[in-house]
Amino acid sequence: MIELNGKRLRQVRIRAGLTQSQLAEKLGVHQQTIQRWEKGVSGIGPYNFQFLKEFCQKNGWDIENMILEEQASSSANPASPDGVPSKHPILPSGAPLICPSDPSANYSLLQNIPPVKDGFVGRDDFLLAIDEKLSSNRILFLEGIGAIGKTELAKHYAWQYRDKYDCILFCVFSQSLLDMVCDPQKIVITGLSEQMEESRHSFFFRKMNILRALADSRTLMIVDNYDVEADPHFSEFIRGSHRIIFTSRKKFHAYSYLPVDRIPHDENLIRLFSFYSEQEITPAEKPDVIELLKMTGYHTYAAELLAKQMKASNLSVHQLLLRLRQSGLAHGPEEVVPGRNALEDRQTAFAHIRSIFSVDTLAEEEKQILRELSIVGCDGIPADVYKAWGRQPNYNSLNRLAEHNWVQERQEKNGEKSYRLHPLIAEVIRDVLSPTPQNCAAFMQEMNAYLQNTWWRPYEENPKIKNAVLAITSYFKSLPAAPGGHGYL
């Protein structure tokens, strides 16, 4: 077996009539990378090796034969001062050319099963349907309107059927598949890191190549909130033998899919309401609970919000119902899943959540917290960082918002706490409270001060806030131009 080392790479490059710069451009890497490979400073790596081999094949060059020629020539002829043999005898192709190491060597895939919520009711048939579909399909989309329960359904499937898989990965989609894959905190492959001279695009393909070498049919990946029409790297991302579940508000019927709708049967929803309100629902209260659920379209997350508000505000079921009746149903942007009946979706999840928000008695300080958290993205923000940027003297207001279920509190793998808003909640807050650089000025000032000290902070602290900073920047760039014709950023 033959290894492609730096010296042989240089010989092949020169025989192909390419400069380092030209080869770097064709491979999508920097010229310095080619220099480092040829000098033996860094390894070529399995992905770049495969790309180089395919490149040579497209140009009609047999790279295996070329290296065998160089080996024979090097042993029979002294090398010239630049390391290139003076003669190139033609030899038949022999042993298969391999990368210095298998793509999976020295790497391991770190499992990431997220915690699940208690109070999971009425979805057992869905779990069975997911397992049946994955038994004959690698790719499965769980589709439905926002906050209907797709994420919890996927997570509960992972937990209930975890014995069927050797490794389970859970990733939250935010900007793109390229960003998600390259993020070292989302898909963790021990022993793998992005090289300084490596382009983002090259690292994506290298990491995917290693991922496919490590994953098989007993590997399950869940991609949450894949709410985009398309992604340029989708075809490359889904290659492999491992199973993938996407949760999405969009429709991808070229692949296996499972529509996720309301929890069936009123009794299941009453059980859910009782669980989150921590109150036993009496027979006399059941009609009021059913009326509450009907007013919010039997929406799962809306039922949870109402129940937690009732508990936190010490309201009775009837008092909560009266509040919601008095508020009326606020109308925000309608969310219609393509292919669904528009009349059925007229009172959408967005409108339901917006209505509940209108009846909650939030202090201005709490509204400001929601305004700021609504722009930090799906990955959220570390608790201590938000406390500093939001100029919070303590966590009391955040805890109250978490009790009401407006804010989600998560325990990260490193033991630290973070805050985020559910994507649909974030949309409602942005629509109602309209974050701008003006009403988030103090928050932005603290963020900028934090970023100015990046170089003096321990390296491991900086990646934790990268996605939040990118989400904030992206949000403000998307706003209409400020007076005077200039954008906000």
N, C-alpha and C positions, 0 to 999 in steps of 0.2 A: 504494500500500500504506500502511496506517495503523499507527502504533506506539501502544502503550498506555503512555503516560508517567504520571508521578505526578499531574500536573494533571488529566488525563483520568480517571484512576482516581478521584480525588476527586469529579469531576463525576458520574461513573456511580454512585458510592456514594450521593451525596446524592439523585440522581434515583430510586434504588432505595429510598430512605427508611431507610437504615441508618447507624448510628453507626460510628465506627472500631472500637469494642469488639465490636459485633455482627458486622461483616464479618470481623474477626480470628477470632472464635469459629467462624464458618462455614467459614473457610479452614484452621483448625487452626494459626494462627500467633499471635504475641503482638501486642497492640495497638500496641506500640512499632514493630513491623515495618510495620504499615499507615502509621504516622506517617512513618517513614523513606522508604517508597515515595512517599507523596504529596509529601513535601518534596524528593524527588529525591536523597536522601542515599545510597540503595542501589537497585539495579535490581530489578525485579519478578521476573525470571528466567523461563525457559521453562516450568518445571513449574507454578509458582504462576499464571502467565498462563493456562495451559490449564485449571487447576482453577477459576479465576475465570470463564472462559468457560463451562465446563460448569455451574457453579453458576447463572449467569445464565440459561442455557438451560432448566434444570430449573424455574426460577421464571417462565418464559414471557417473559423479556426478551431482545430481540435486541441483544446488546452491540455488534455492529458498527454497527447502525443508530443506537444511542444515541450512539456516539462521532461518527458522521457528522453527527448532529443538532447535537452540541456544536460541531463544527468550523464548520458553517454558521452556527450561532447566534453563535459567537464573532466571526466575521468581519462579520456583519451587525448585531450588537448589542454595545454596550459591556458589559463584565463588571461585575457588582456588586462591592462591596468584598471579598466572600468568595471571588471568583473564579468564581462560578456565573452563567452567562448568564441574563438576565431572561426570555428567550423560548426555546421549544423547538419550532421548526418540524419537521414530519414529512417526512423525505426517504427515498426508496427506498434499500435496501441496495445498496452499490456494491462497491468493491474489497475483496478478502479481508483480514480483520484478521490481522495477524501479530505475533509477538513481536519485540521489537527486534532479536533476532539468532536465528539457527538454533540449536537445542539443542546441536549439536556444535561451534558456532563457539568458537574460543579454547580448546578442550579437546582433549586427546589421551589415549588409553588406553595405559597402560604395560604392556608384555608382562612376564609372570612365569612362566618355565618352570623348574620346580625340577630340581635334579640327580637323576639316577637311580642306583640301586645297580648295581654290577657283579654278575656271577653270575646274570643273568637267563636262565633256561633253561626249556624245555618249555612256553612260553606263546605261541608264534608263531601257533597256530591261534586263540587268544583275541584277539590283536591284529587278525587278519583279520576275526573276527566282530564286533568293536567297530566297525571301519571300515564293514562292510557294514550294520550297524544304523544308524549315524549317517548313512549315505547316504540313508536314507528316513525317519529319525526325528530330530527336534531334541533330544529328551530321552532319555537312556539311564541306567539304574541298573545298576551293578555290585554285585550282592548276594552275601553269603556271611558265614560266621562271622568273628569278629575275627581279624586278623593272618594271614589265609589268602593274602594277596598282592594285594588289590584296589587298594591305593594304588599299588604299584609297577607294576601292570598299566596303570593309567590314565596314570601318568607316562611309561612306556615307549611307550605309544601316542602321547602328545603328541610325544615326541622322534622316533619312527620316521616319523610322518606329518606332521611339522611343515611340510613344503612345501605341504600342502593348506590351511594356515591362515595368515592375515596376522597374527593376534594370538592368543596362548594365555595364559590366566589360570589360576592354581592358588590355591585358597583352602581353608583348613582351617576347617570349621564347628566352633563351640564352643557358644555359648549360644543364638543365634537368627540367622536370616537378616538381621534388622534390624541386629543388632550387627555381623555380618560385612560387610554392605554399607557401613555407616557408618564402619567402621574404615579410616582412611586408609592403613594399611600393608598391607591385604589386597587391596582393589581400588583401584588407584592411577590416578586421573584427574588429569593435570596441569592446573593452572589452576583446580581445584575445591577448595573448602574449606567446612566447615560454618560458617554465620554465627552470630554470638554470640546473636542474638535468635531464631534458627530452632529450632523444636522438632525432636527426633530423628526423629519420624515424618515431618515435612515434608522433612527432609534426605534420608531414605531414598527417598521418592518422587521428589524432584528428581534425586538421583544416578542412580536407575534410569532416569529419562527420558533423561538425558544418555547413560548407558551404552547404551541401546537405539539412540540416534541415532548412536553411534560404532561399534557392533558390527553385524555382518551374518553371513551364512551362512559366511563365512571366518574367523569368530571362534569359538574353542573355550574354554569355561570348565569347569574341573574343581572340583567341590565335594567335598572329602574329609571322611570321618567324619560323614556326614549320618545320624546314628543316633538319630533322633527319629521318633515316630509321625506327627506333624504339626507344621506351623509356620504361624502366622496370616498370614504374608506370602508363602507359597509361590506362590500363584497369580500375584501381582504379579511375583515374582522370575523366574518362568520365561517371562514374556511377552517377545516379541522374535523376531528371525530367527536369532540365534546358536545354536550347538550347546552343550549342557550335559551333562557326565557327572557323575553323583552316585555316590560309593561309600558303601555302607550295609550295616548288618547287618539292616535292616528290609526289608519287602517292599512294593513300590509297583507292583503289577501293572496299574494303570490306565495305566501308561506302558511303553515298551519297556524290557526288562531282560535281563540276562545273568548267570546264576548262575556264581559263581566257586568252584570246588572245588579239591581237591588237585592238585598238578602231576602229570600223567599219566606213568605208567611209572617203575618203580624206578630205571632207569638215569639218568633226569633228576635225580632226587632225590640219587642218589649223586654225580653231578657237582656239584650244589649244595653238598652236604656237603663234598666235596673242596675246592671253591673256598674256602669260608669257614674251613675248618680249615687251609688251605694245606698239605695233605698229600695225596700220591698214595695213593688207596685201593687196596690190593693185592687180588687175587682172594681171598686167604684172609680178608681183613677185610670183604669185601662182605656175607657173611651177618650179621655183627654190626651193620653199618650198617643193613641192612634191618630187623633186629630192633629197633634203636633207633628207627627211623622208624615202625615198626609200633606200638611202645609209645606213641608220641606221636601216633598217628592220622594219620601222614603229613602233619602240619601244617607248612606252609612256614616260619613264623617259629620254630617249635620246633626244626626242623632247623638253622636258622641259629644259634640260641642254643646248641644242643648242640655244634655244630662250633666255635664261637668259645670256648666253655668248654674244650673239649678242647685247643685251641691254647694258650689262656692258662694252663691248669693243667698243661701238658706230660703229658697223659694219653694212653694208647693208646685205640683204639676199644673194645677189650675191657674195659679198666679203667672207662671211662665207662659202658659197658653194665652192668657189675656194680654201680656206684653207683646207677644208676637202678632196677635190680631190687631192691636193698636198701631203697631209699626207698619203693617201692610208688607207686601213683598216688594222690596226694592228691586229695580231692574238694572242690571249691569250688562256688559257685553255677553251675548248669548254664546254658549259653547255647544255646538252640535257635532256629534261624531258622524263623519260621512257615512251615508247609507242608513242612518236611523231616521225615524219619523220626526220631522221638524216640529209638529204639533206636540208630540209627546215630550220633546226636549225644550219646549218654550220656557217653562219654569226650570231653568238649568241649575246645576250645582253652584255656579257663580252667584246666581240670584239668591239661592238659599243661604249660602254662607254670608252674603252681604246683608241679608235680612237679619240674621242672628247677630252680626256685628253691630247693627244699628240699635239693638235693644240692650247690649251690654253697657253697663255704666263704667266706662274706663276713664281714668284720670288723664289729664293732658300729658303727664310724664310717661304714662303707659302707652299712649298713642304714639309718642315720639319714639319710644323703644321699638314699637312695631314698624313705624315708618323706616327706621334705620335698618332693622333686621330684614325688611322686605327686599332690600337691594343687595344683600351679601351672597345670594345664590343658594343653590340646593345643598351645597356641602356645609353651609353654616359657617360659624366663626367660633374660635375657642372662647370659653366663658371669661377667662381673665383678660383676654384681648378686648372683647366687647365692653367689659366693665370699664376699661381704661378709655377706649375710644368714645363710649357713650357717656363718660363722666358720671358713672353711677357710684354713689357712696357705698352701696352694698348690693346684695342680690335680692332684696325684698320684692321690688316691683317685678323683676324677672320671674321670681317664684310664683307670684300671684298670676301672672300671665300664663305660666305653665299649668297652674291649677285649673285655669279656665280653658286650657288646651289651645290657646292662640299661639303659644310658643312651644316648640318641641325641645326637650332637654335630652341630650344623648351622652352616653358614657363611651368615650373613644377607646381604642385598643390599648393606648398608652396610659389609660387610667384617667386622663383629663376629661373635663366636661366641656360640651359645646352646645351652642344654641342655633336653631334654625327655624324657619317657618315652613309649613307644608307648602308646596308650589302653588296650590290653589289659594291658600290663605294669603300668600305673598301677592298674588294677582289682585285679590280683593283689596288688600291694604294699599297697594300702589294706586288702584283706581279711586279709593275713597280718600286717602291721606296725601296723595300726590307728592312723593319725595322730590325735592329739588336741591341744588347746591345751596340755596338760601335757607330753606328750613332744616337742612342737615349740615349747616356750616360748622358747628362745633365738632360734630362727628368727623367731618372731612379734615378739619384742622388737626385733630388728634391722630387720624390715620396718617396724614402727611408727616407729622412729627415722628411717628413710629417708623415710617419708611426711611426717613433721613438718617436714622440710626441703624439701618440694616447691617452695614459693614461692621459695626461694633458689637453686634448681637451674636450669640452662638449660632452656628449654621443651622442646626436642627430646628431652631425656632422659626426660621423664615418660611420654609415650605408650608407650614401650617396655615399661613394667612394668604398664600399666593392666590388660591381660587377665589377667596372673598374679595381681594383687591381687584382681580380681573373682572369679577361680576359687577362690582361697583362701577368700575371704569366703563364697562360695556353698557350698563344701564344709563349713565349720564350722557354717553355718546349718542344713545338712541333717542334722547329727548329732542323736541323741536328746537330750532335755533332761538337763542335768547334775543331780547330786544336789541336792535342794532345789527342783526344779521349774522351774528357769530354763534357757533355752537357752545354748549356748556363747557366742553372740554376741548 
